[in-house]
Amino acid sequence: MYRNSMLKAIRLESTGGFEVGMEIAVKAYIAGYRITEIPYTWYDRTEGTSRFKTFRWLPKYMKWYFLCMFSKKTRVNGIPK
């Protein structure tokens, strides 16, 4: 869940897929918004087959991961927290 004001304050670049969630979390964190994890239960698929393409999705996800890891906000004295 996201606050509407936060979503309006950031500009999304991702075109879809799992990287959108990562982009929102990273940009919110860098902008100084408070982030809280809400636990949930994930149930495995019971029917059909997944269309998830790991190698197509991973580079986009890693872009946001590295942006967060190496942003100035996540560094203390030049060293990642």
Sequence and secondary structure as in RCSB ss.txt:
>XXXX:A:sequence
MYRNSMLKAIRLESTGGFEVGMEIAVKAYIAGYRITEIPYTWYDRTEGTSRFKTFRWLPKYMKWYFLCMFSKKTR
VNGIPK
>XXXX:A:secstr
   HHHHHHS     SSTHHHHHHHHHHHHTT              SS     HHHHHHHHHHHHHHHHTSGGGE
ETTEE 
